[in-house]
Amino acid sequence: MFIEIFAIILALGLLIFLAYRGYPVIIIAPIVTLLAIIMSGGHLLPGYTETYMSNAANYIKSFFPIFLLGAIFGKVMEMSGAAASIARTIVKSLGAKHAILAVVIACSALTYGGVSLFVVAFAVYPFAAAIFKEADIPKRLIPGAIALGAFTYTMDALPGTPQIQNIIPTNYFGTDTYAAPVIGIIGAIIVFTGGLFWLERRRKQALAKGEGYGTGHKNEPDAIDEKSLPNFWLSIVPLVVVIALNFVFSRTGWSVKHWYNAKLLADNYNIADVSTVTSSWSLIVALAIGILAAMLLNVRRIKLNLATGLTAAAMGSLLAIFNTASEVGFGNVVKTLPGFSVIKDWVFNASSNPLVSEAVAVNVLSGVTGSASGGLSIALEVMGKHYLEIASNLGITPEMLHRIASMASGGMDTLPHNGAVITLLAITGLTHRQSYKDIFALTVLKTATVFIIAFAATLFI
């Protein structure tokens, strides 16, 4: 049994190490998977084609429309100038006196409206740099402010957020994106206030030392022609469309679950329970309409670079989903190996509370893979059914499992090797040495919040 357990740990360790060194997950995930199969005495080719590839393909089938439409929506918001217009208006309205809060709110508004994290960083950074310079706040605090607004509570805590980390659990627990709204809002408030307190404290410390914005920085943004940006109120229309229609198509009489006959879905499409696809379908329709609304904002500007923009969005979505699907395939192979039963027992025995155990599993896997969606997908693929069964016996709702899993994915995922962190630092022209301390503080805060909520929830079970 030692060899079987070592095979899994070695394969996971290699996946983490090679991903951290920059090797593509699409290639290294199947390689380390095959290594684990061989060391465990399994059957190589059936394990690869029937377990690894089948589960990776199923994941792509379930989530590719959301990855693709989300990427297109973000790109169109960027191309139209709407994302920049929203960021500019919020930042300038709050002014230099509240520079950090302004950046956080601007990022939050865009992320909660469905704009991808990477587009948010590109859109907000020029205005963040300008207002930080005006307020003479160290530039090294900008990544922390962007991360707080874009990588935390709006990504996975606030009910209804259309980010993929809030969509994935719906496929495993039969929930929707508004699962456990009170818990999500409480978590969001804790992270928002705690994160803002940390960043303001760091600003005051820098002020006391006489440290200002600084000079000689890399990647200082060029001035944006603000006259070419669309009106703020028109710019927020696509965000409102996505948020509103996602709710309408999820939770009202116009929900997509009423659009088709249940018997038709069961007989012709093998959909026994329409609730398992309601969240995905509602977001697909909402994003599609949101894209059209965003394109109509500035048709002339978008038309000039539409082909290039759509190509970039499609390529980005393909890379993102294939990376995650590769990790999902790895996780599904691992759970069939002999040594997994022991590892599963270790995770379950971390706590008798399934919420805490789930938070541990998702947090650890998100941390080691450097991916919130990847770690979340692996954890729920491997142990989602077990958590659902245990929770049901204890009277814990699937909605609670959904929210804890989603929030846990946004905890330790932002370790130094995380792709979003690396990209954010590259955009701002800063290094880990200069700015990662603040991102790590937010990571610790986010992780602690999830466990506090998970433990507190046991008091009401």
Secondary structure, 3 states (H helix, E strand, C coil): CHHHHHHHHHHHHHHHHHHHCCCCHHHHHHHHHHHHHHHCCCCHHHHHHHHHHHHHHHHHHHHHHHHHHHHHHHHHHHHHCHHHHHHHHHHHHHCHHHHHHHHHHHHHHHHHCCCCHHHHHHHHHHHHHHHHHHHCCCHHHHHHHHHHHHCCHHHHCCCCCCCHHHHCCHHHHCCCCCCCHHHHHHHHHHHHHHHHHHHHHHHHHHHHCCCCCCCCCCCCCCCCCHHHCCCHHHHCHHHHHHHHHHHHHHHCCCCHHHCCCHHHHHHHHCCCCCHHHHHHHHHHHHHHHHHHHHHHHCHHHHHHCHHHHHHHHHHHHHHHHHHHHHHHHHHHHHCCCCCHHHHHHHHHCCCCCHHHHHHHHHHHHHHHHCCHHHHHHHHHHHHHHHHHHHHHHHCCCHHHHHHHHHHHHCCHHHCCCCHHHHHHHHHHCCCHHHHHHHHHHHHHHHHHHHHHHHHHHHHHC
